[in-house]
Amino acid sequence: MFAKSAFHELGGMKGLLVSGFAAIAAGSGAMLSLHAGSDLDPFHSVISEYVWQSAGWLLPASLTLFAAGAALIAEAMRRAGLSRWIVALLLVWGASMFLIGPSPPTGRACRCRCRAASTATPLSPPSW
């Protein structure tokens, strides 16, 4: 009886881990697709500029997938009995991704600041 319930619990944790890593992999794929399809330089552009690209919807989608994956992995770790600190830190990271993901920057002022910041050279101040 005990062995059957332990095996069932292990299967549940495995499912959570596989689902969590699959969500993070899908989010990474979405982020890479967004970057590959844009003409932005990741060294000189801020991440919020990707929202204004033709496939900009991939940014909130990828961040939301990161959040879902973090929640699934955190639950698997909690069930496995890992440290509460590890689970808490993973949940905080996932919550921050969830809060940032569905709320991209809006408005003309943000677009102007983003463009000014991306065109500034390291030696010149931003022209806001």
PEKATA-V289473 format. One record per pair of residues at least 12 apart in sequence whose ideal C-beta (glycine too) atoms are under 8 Angstrom apart, sorted by the first residue. I is the first residue (numbers start at 1). J is the second residue. If there is no record, write none. Layout:
BEGIN
i/j
I/J
I/J
END
This chain:
BEGIN
i/j
9/79
12/79
13/76
13/79
13/80
16/72
16/73
16/75
16/76
16/79
17/72
17/73
17/76
19/69
19/72
20/68
20/69
20/70
20/71
20/72
20/73
20/76
21/69
21/73
22/69
23/65
23/66
23/68
23/69
23/72
24/65
24/66
24/69
24/70
24/73
26/62
26/65
27/61
27/62
27/63
27/64
27/65
27/66
27/69
28/62
30/58
30/61
30/62
30/65
31/58
31/59
31/62
33/55
33/58
34/50
34/53
34/55
34/56
34/58
34/59
34/62
35/50
37/53
37/54
37/55
38/50
38/53
38/55
40/53
40/118
41/118
44/118
45/114
45/118
46/114
46/117
46/118
47/59
48/104
48/105
48/110
48/114
49/114
49/115
49/118
51/104
51/105
52/111
52/114
56/104
59/101
59/104
60/101
60/102
60/103
60/104
61/101
62/101
63/97
63/98
63/100
63/101
63/102
64/97
64/98
64/101
64/102
66/94
66/97
66/101
67/94
67/95
67/97
67/98
67/101
68/94
69/94
70/90
70/91
70/93
70/94
70/97
71/91
71/94
73/90
74/87
74/90
74/91
74/94
77/90
112/128
113/126
113/128
116/128
END
